[in-house]
Amino acid sequence: EVQLVESGGGLVQAGGSLRLSCAASGFVFDDDYAIGWFRQAPGKEREAVSCIRLSDSFPYYGASVAGRFTTSSDYAKKMVYLQMNSLKPEDSAVYYCAAGDAYGYGSWSLHHKYYDSWGQGTQVTVSS
């Protein structure tokens, strides 16, 4: 059973940084998977943040975070990270990581339907 656990959320002032972690277990952390990051604020639709293909760490980013957020992976630790810089109040949301088959990986991998296993989320709050 695939399990994903997010951590690293918290309260930060606008302009600050946070690094989220996604710990993966229950599957072979190798070429065949992609990990996505998504967020959802109250009353808003789920939004794609980023994704990364584990075979070569090739990322895609949502338009609202490109240039500020960076996703990376640590093969040995089975961890995926989301480094968030220059945070804005509108970045406040529950952040989720998700795992999916990397077959056909592309920019469409930012769509939540690409993923079939999800973590429980971690809250990020950015104060103005």
C-alpha positions as CSV (number, residue, x, y, z in Angstrom):
1,E,0.0,0.0,0.0
2,V,1.4,3.4,-1.0
3,Q,1.6,5.8,1.9
4,L,2.6,9.5,1.7
5,V,3.1,11.7,4.7
6,E,3.6,15.4,4.4
7,S,5.4,17.6,7.0
8,G,7.0,21.0,7.3
9,G,3.9,23.2,7.2
10,G,3.4,26.1,9.6
11,L,2.9,29.8,10.0
12,V,5.3,32.2,8.2
13,Q,5.3,35.9,7.3
14,A,5.0,37.1,3.8
15,G,8.3,37.0,2.0
16,G,9.5,34.1,4.1
17,S,10.3,30.5,3.2
18,L,9.2,27.0,4.1
19,R,10.3,23.6,3.0
20,L,7.7,20.8,2.9
21,S,8.6,17.2,2.9
22,C,6.8,14.2,1.5
23,A,7.8,10.8,2.9
24,A,6.9,7.9,0.6
25,S,6.6,4.2,1.5
26,G,4.8,1.1,0.2
27,F,6.2,1.3,-3.3
28,V,9.6,1.1,-5.0
29,F,10.9,4.7,-5.2
30,D,12.2,4.5,-8.7
31,D,11.7,5.4,-12.3
32,D,8.1,4.5,-12.6
33,Y,6.6,7.1,-10.4
34,A,5.9,10.8,-10.3
35,I,5.2,12.9,-7.2
36,G,2.9,15.9,-7.4
37,W,2.3,18.7,-5.0
38,F,-1.2,20.3,-4.8
39,R,-2.8,22.8,-2.5
40,Q,-6.3,23.7,-1.6
41,A,-7.5,26.7,0.3
42,P,-11.0,27.0,1.9
43,G,-13.6,27.6,-0.6
44,K,-11.3,27.2,-3.5
45,E,-10.5,24.4,-6.0
46,R,-7.5,22.2,-5.7
47,E,-4.6,23.8,-7.4
48,A,-1.5,22.1,-8.9
49,V,1.7,23.4,-7.5
50,S,4.4,21.1,-9.0
51,C,5.3,17.6,-10.0
52,I,8.5,15.7,-10.4
53,R,9.4,12.5,-12.2
54,L,11.6,10.4,-10.0
55,S,13.7,8.9,-12.8
56,D,15.4,12.2,-13.7
57,S,13.9,14.8,-11.3
58,F,12.3,16.6,-14.2
59,P,9.8,19.1,-12.7
60,Y,6.8,21.1,-13.8
61,Y,5.4,24.0,-11.9
62,G,2.0,25.7,-11.7
63,A,2.0,29.2,-13.1
64,S,1.3,30.9,-9.7
65,V,4.4,29.4,-8.1
66,A,6.9,29.2,-10.9
67,G,10.1,31.0,-10.0
68,R,9.4,30.9,-6.3
69,F,8.9,27.2,-5.5
70,T,11.3,24.3,-6.2
71,T,10.6,20.6,-6.0
72,S,13.3,18.0,-5.5
73,S,13.7,14.4,-4.5
74,D,16.1,12.3,-2.5
75,Y,16.2,8.8,-3.9
76,A,18.0,7.3,-0.9
77,K,15.7,8.7,1.7
78,K,12.5,8.2,-0.4
79,M,11.6,11.8,0.2
80,V,10.3,14.6,-2.1
81,Y,10.6,18.2,-1.1
82,L,8.9,21.5,-1.9
83,Q,11.0,24.5,-1.2
84,M,8.8,27.5,-1.1
85,N,10.4,31.0,-1.2
86,S,8.9,34.5,-1.4
87,L,5.7,33.3,0.2
88,K,2.6,35.3,-0.2
89,P,-0.7,35.3,1.8
90,E,-2.4,33.7,-1.2
91,D,-0.1,30.7,-0.9
92,S,-1.9,29.8,2.4
93,A,-3.6,26.4,1.9
94,V,-3.4,22.7,2.8
95,Y,-0.6,21.2,0.8
96,Y,-0.8,17.6,-0.4
97,C,1.7,15.3,-2.1
98,A,0.5,12.6,-4.4
99,A,2.0,9.6,-6.2
100,G,1.2,8.4,-9.7
101,D,2.6,6.3,-12.5
102,A,5.1,8.2,-14.5
103,Y,4.0,6.7,-17.8
104,G,3.3,9.5,-20.2
105,Y,4.8,12.1,-17.8
106,G,4.4,15.6,-19.2
107,S,3.0,19.0,-18.3
108,W,-0.4,17.4,-18.0
109,S,1.0,15.6,-15.0
110,L,0.1,18.7,-13.1
111,H,-3.5,17.5,-13.2
112,H,-4.7,15.8,-10.1
113,K,-6.3,13.0,-12.0
114,Y,-2.8,11.8,-12.9
115,Y,-2.3,10.6,-9.3
116,D,-3.9,7.8,-7.4
117,S,-2.3,8.0,-3.9
118,W,-2.5,11.0,-1.7
119,G,-1.2,12.1,1.7
120,Q,-3.3,13.8,4.3
121,G,-1.9,17.2,3.9
122,T,0.0,19.9,5.9
123,Q,-1.3,23.4,6.6
124,V,0.7,26.4,5.3
125,T,-0.4,29.8,6.6
126,V,1.3,33.0,5.3
127,S,0.6,36.1,7.3
128,S,0.7,39.6,5.7
